[in-house]
Structures are given as C-alpha cells and as structure tokens.
Amino acid sequence: MIRLTLFSLLLLTATATTAELSRVWQTTQGKIIQGSLVKVEGENVTILRKNSTERITVTKEDLMPPDIIYLNELEKKNKPAGDSQEKPEKSPSSGTTTGMPQGSSDDDEGDEVAGDPAKGRLYPRTKDEIRTSLHAILKAKTKGTDKASEEVQEAIRRLNAYRFLSGVYSEVGTESQMNENAAEAAGACAKEGTLSHSLGHYTERCNLSVGQRDMASTVDGYIGDGGDNNRERRGHRRWCLNPPMANAGFGREGKFGAMWCMDGSGRKTRDPWSYPGRGLYPLEYVRGNAWSFYMPTALPSDTKVRMWKLTARPAQPIPWGEEPKGREISVDYSFVFDNTINFEPDPKIRGKRGIYWVRVHGRGLTEQYLTELY
C-alpha cells in the first residue's frame, strides 16, 4: 500500500495540471528555457525541456520575476481549502515594485494579472476619444500668460499632444520668464554658432535645437531625440514627457531654438508611462527609432525589454506565464538610465501599423503593456 503525504499530493497535482503546459522560462543570467514544470522541491525548480527528455533544475533565486509569479500563483491554486484564508507575506521575489500599486490582491475581483501596469485597461482611449482630445489640445489657449506669441503657444500645444498620448499631464502652460530665458539660450547658441549646454545664459536649463523651421517643429525633434550623443539617455524626450512639468518656455534665434524644460512644479505620478504610449497610438506622432519606458522610481540596472507583434487584439491582459501569440520583435539596442529604459526595436517595424506587446523586467520589476500603432 502506498502512502502519500500532503506535500506529495501537492506535487502530483501541480505536475498533472502543468505537465503539458510549455512556457518560456528565463534566468537572471539571460538563459532561455522553453519547457514545462515538472516539480518544485524547496528552492529547486525542475523543468522538462520542450520536445526533449532533458530535465533542467534551477533555483528560484536564478529565475526572473515573471517565473516566480507563475510559481506563486500555481502554489496558491493548489493550496488546500483549509489554508485559503492564510495570506502569504509578500517578499522581494514576488515581482512587485516597492511603493507601487501591487496589481492583484486577495481583495481584487480577479481581472488584474500580477505584473501588469497599474492601469488595468489595455486600451485607455478609443480612436474617437483620441481624435477629439487632440483637436481640443491643438486649438487650446495656452495657460499662464496672454503675452506668449502664437509660435510659442503652438509649440506648447504640440508638447501637450505628445504628453497626452503618453498618458501624462497634458495641460502644460507657459510663463513669460521661461520664454525670455529660452530666447536668451537660443541667442547664446546663435552667437557661438553651435549647440552647447555650457555657454551659460540658461543653456544648461534648456533643450536645444538647430535647423528646425519653427518652435513646434523643435518639439518633434526633441521627442525623436536622434543622434549618437543622445542614443543612451534620450534626455530631450525624457524632459518633454516629465510628468510633473507644469510650464515650459520656448525661444528662437535664427536657426537655433531652445525649450525651457526643467520645471517640476506639477504633480508627480505613481504610474509608469511610455513613448509611444499605451493603447492606441497614431503613427503620425511616432518620432525617431527608439521606444522609451519610464517608472516613477529608478529601474534595476539589469532591466531588459522583450516585445512581440501580436496577431490579434487580446481580450484581456496576457499573464506573465504565457507567451504572447505573435512574432517576437528583436530589440537591437537598449540602455537603462535612472528611471528610463530606451530601446530600439527591429527597424523593419518603423512606420508600420501593428499591435505590440512589451514586457519590461529586472530584479523586483515586472511591467507589461500594449501599444497599437494605427
């Protein structure tokens, strides 16, 4: 007669329900394992490689947060009913981010998936809502001063359009002093015939540009943020999309332009944001060859990005334990700076419509979102 312990029963249940479920596992060293879970013994996880008899054992510590979340959810599913009222303590391996909304909890209704963005909707706005809002933004009277020129107001409106599409505060105004300081910075660059943040005259407080036909066009340039010297940090874009910006200023001298951008007098955000933004995003507002993802706090230094072009719109968030249905898009370059990761997808998708699923992960970080370019 064979006697089974409660632990053995749990292992058999987990094996029975997952033996045929193949998923992609990833270690902190970057190793990819496609296969199904065989068993969990203490800190050791055994995986059966897909289409093979090879079994691979790794420790939980070596697995990335999405895999830890998958194991935690599986453990909760297979926990005996008598233990259902016990709430496990959260640990750094749970995949949550300190100070951030925690995704699903025991009190949720079950429609949130751990590791998803704080905002649950995959599509925050419809095309009609985007069209209507952009029309209003691009016709609005700029807040803050009646003395701002039409050219300055047009630049502020263009800035607010990009901010709206990225999901951050989009009622940025202007102040006379900011415009005067930006004009002085542009004048300093024109006098020296070069762009430099070390010329004094507020150049260190401004985004700088050269060769644009008007102030609004400089905003397009800052958002695109091309050039080898900008590739890592994309700092011009980062300042343009800084959530607590409440006011900005613009100035121009000949072919040189400046944007007073270092304003943080508005409200900060607790939610992540991105460029291009989540949900539907018009192609005409896509600039440059890089995408950016931002968090309110610093990103782990080991943060990585994966992205897929989906075959269809998902009806609900894709759990971390599932591979998105579609073609994975190569990320040819990425760089982590403070709260930002800038990444360059395969150039073949530039200027093309598509539904893209983005996953951002590092130690203690699991975020994912959808962007549909149309």
N, C-alpha and C positions, 0 to 999 in steps of 0.2 A: 504494500500500500504506500502510495507516495503522499507525503505531507507537504503542503505548500504554505510558506509563510506569507504574511501580508505584503512584504516587500517583493517576494517572488511574483505574487499575483499582479502587483502594480507593473512590474517589468513585463510580464506576459501581455497585459492589457496594452501597454504602450507599444510593445513590439507588434501586436496584432493590428493596431489601428494605424501604424505608421510604416510598416514594412514595405508597403507598395508606394509610399509617398516619397518620390525623389525630389530633392531640393538642392539648392546651391548653398554650400557652407563656405565660410571664409575665415582664415586665421588672421591674427594680428600681424603675422609676417607676410601676409598677402597671398598665401596658398589657397587655391580654389579647389574644393572637393564637391563633386556632384554625386549625390547618393542618398540613401535612406537611413534613418536612425535604426540601429539595432538594439542598443541598450545604453543605460546610464548607470554607472556604478560609482557612487561617491562623486569625485571630481572628474572622473574619466568618462568620455563620450565615445562610443564605438559607432562608426558609420560604414555601411556597406556601399562600396563604390558602384555607381550605375553601370549595368551591363558587364559586371565583373564579380568574381568571388572574393576579391580583395577586401579585407576589413581594415579600416584605419582607426586608430584610437588617438584622440587628442584630449587635452584637459580643457575644462571650462574656461580657465584663465586665458587659454590660447585662442578662444573663439571671439569673433566680433559681436557687438551688442545685439544685432538682429537675431543671431543664433541663440543667444542667451534668452532673449524674449520668447523665442519659439519654444525653448525647453521649459521656461517658466509657465507658459500658457498650457503646455502639454501636461505638466505636473498638476496644475490646478484642475484641468479637465478630468484627470484620472484619480484625484483625491477622493477618498471615501466620503459618503454623505455626512457622516458624523463629524468630520473635520471641516465642513463647509463654512462654519461661522468663524473659523480662525483666520485672521487676516495676516498674511506674511509680512514681515518687515521688509521695507524697500532698502536695497543696497546699491552701491555704485554699479554693480553688474546688471541692474535691471534695465539699463538703456535710457533712463530718464536724465534730464538735464537740470542741475541744481537751480532753483529759483524760477523754473519754467513750468507752465501747465503740464501736468503729468499724463495727458492722454486719457486712457480708460482707467476706471477705478471700480471698486465693488459697488459704488452707488450709481454708476452710469447705466444707461439703458441698453448698452451692448452695441451701439452703432459707431463707436470710436475704436480705432485699432491702435494699439501701442506703437509709438514711433511715428505716428502721423503728425502733420502740422497742427498747431493749436486750433486753427480754424478748420472745422470739420468738412466744409463744403469743398468738393473738388473744383466746382465752377462757381466762384463767388458772384459773378455777374453774367447776365445774358448779353448777346450782341446788341440788342436794343438798348439795354442799360448803359453799355459802354459807349454806343453812338450818342445817346442823349447826354451823358455826362461829359464827354469830350467836347461836344458842341457848346455846352454851358461854360466849361472851363476856358475854352479858346475865345469866348466872347465876353468873359467877366471883366469887370472893372477891378484893377489891381488894388488891393488893400494897402493902406498905410500912408499914402501921400497923393495929392492931386497934382503935384509938380513933376511927377515922373513922365518922361517923354513916351510917346506911343511905342517907340522902338524898345524902350526898357520894359514897358508893360507886355509887349508881345513876347519878349524873352521870358518874363515871369510866367506867362500863360503856358508857353512851351514847356518850361520846367515843371509846372503843375500837372501837365498832361502825363509826362513820364512818371511823376510821383504817384499819380492816381492809378496808373496801370501796374505799378509795383506794389500797390497796397499800403502806401504810407501817406502821411498828412499832405493834402494837396490844395491847401488854401494859403500857400506862401505869399506874403506881401513884400513890400519894399520900404526902405527908409531913405530919405534924401542923403544922409551922411554916408550910407553904404554906397550909393551911386556915385557920390563925389570921390570916395576913396577908390572905387573901382576905376573911375576915369583917370585918377592920378596914377594908378598902377599901369594902366594901358599906356599912358603918356610916357612913363619911365621906360617901358619896353620899346616904344617907338623911338625915343631919344637914343637908346643904345642899339637899336636895330636888331634886337634879339629877345627871346623869351627867357626869363630867369626869375626865380623866386628870391634872389639875393641882391636885388637892386634897391631895396628899401622902398619907400613910397607905397607901402601896403602890398607890395608884390608877394610877400610871404603869407598874406591872408586871402589870396585870391586864386581861383582857377585862371589860367592864362591861355590865350589862343592867338593864332595868326592865320590870316588868309581867308577868313570867313566873310561872307558878303554882308551879314547883319548880325545883330546880337542874338536873335532867336536861333540862327544857324550855329552860333558858338555852342549853344546847349546841345545840339545834335552831336557836335564834335566831342564835348565833354562826356556824353553818355557813351559814345563809341569808344573813346579813350584808346586810340591806336598808338602805335609806335613802340619800339623795343624798350624805351626807358619807362613806359607806362605798363608794360605787359604784366608784371608781377602784381602790383597793388591796385591798378586801375583806380587811382586816387581821385581823379576828377569825377568819375561816375559815383564813387563812394560818397563824396561830399554832396553831389547833387541829390542823392537819394537818402541822405542822412535824416532819419525820422524826426528828430526834434528841431529841424530847421523851421523857423517861423517867418524869417525875412531873408531876402537876398538883394544884392545890388549889381548893376551892370554898367560898364563904361567902355568906350571905344575911342581909339586914336588911330586914324588911318586904317591900316590892315590889322592892327593889334587890338585885341579885346581882352577884357578882364571881368570876372564874376566874383564879387564878394560872397564867399560861400561858408565861412566859418561861423555860422550862427547856430546856437543850441538852446535858444530861449523857449522853444516849444516843448511839448510833452514827449517823453521817451516812449518806446513801445516794449511790450513783453513778448511780442510775437516775431518770428522770423520773417524776412521779406527777401525778394529776389528780383533779378533782372535777367531775362524777361520775367514778368510777374506770373503768379499762379492763375490757373484757369485760362479763359480765352484771352488771346493777346494779338492785336493787329500787327501784321508783318511790317507795315509802314513805320512802326515805332521800334523796329529791331535795328540796332546800330552796332557795327563792329563785329568781330569774330569770337568774342568771349561772352559767356554767361557768368552771372555772379549770384552767390547765395550769401545771405547775411544773418547773423544772430545778434541778439541784444548783448550777449557776453562773448568773451573770447572763445574761438574754436580750438579744439585739441590740435596739437601740431601734426598728428597723424591722420587728420581728416582727409577722406577720399570721396570721390564722386563716381557714380555709375548712372547711366541713362539709357533709356530704351525708346524706340519709336513704336508706339502701340498700333495694333491692327484695328482697334475699335475703342470707342469711349468706354471706360469702365463704369459700371453702375454704382460702385462703392469703392472706398479705399482698398488698395491691394495690400494684404497682410505681408509683413516682412518675410514670413516664411515661404511665400510664393514667388516664383519667378514671373515677372510681368509677361503677358502674351504679346510678343512682338520681336523686333530685331534690336539687339543691343547696339548702341552707338558708341564708337570708340571716343574716348576723351584723350586728345593728343597732348594736352598740357594742363597742369593745374598748379595753383600756388595759394598757400594759406598765409594770410596776413591778419593778425589780430582777430576781428570778428567776421572776417571775409574769406571765402574761397572763390577765386576766379578760375574758370575752366573753359577750355576751348574744345568744343565738340568737333567731330569729323566735318571738314569744310563742305562735304557733299550736301549737308542739310541746310546750308546757308541760303536764305531767301526762299525756302520752300515751306509749304504748309505741312502740318503734321501734329500728332498728339504725342507728347513726350512725357515720360515718367522719369523723375530724377530722385535718386537716393543719395543722401549725404550721411556719412558715418565716420565715426572715430571713437576713441575711448570715451565712454559715457555719453555719446551723441548718436541718435538715430532720428533723422528727419527725412521726409519724402514729400514730394508734391508733383502736381500735374501742370504742364503748360501746353496749351493748344494754340499753335500759330495759325492764323487764318488771314 
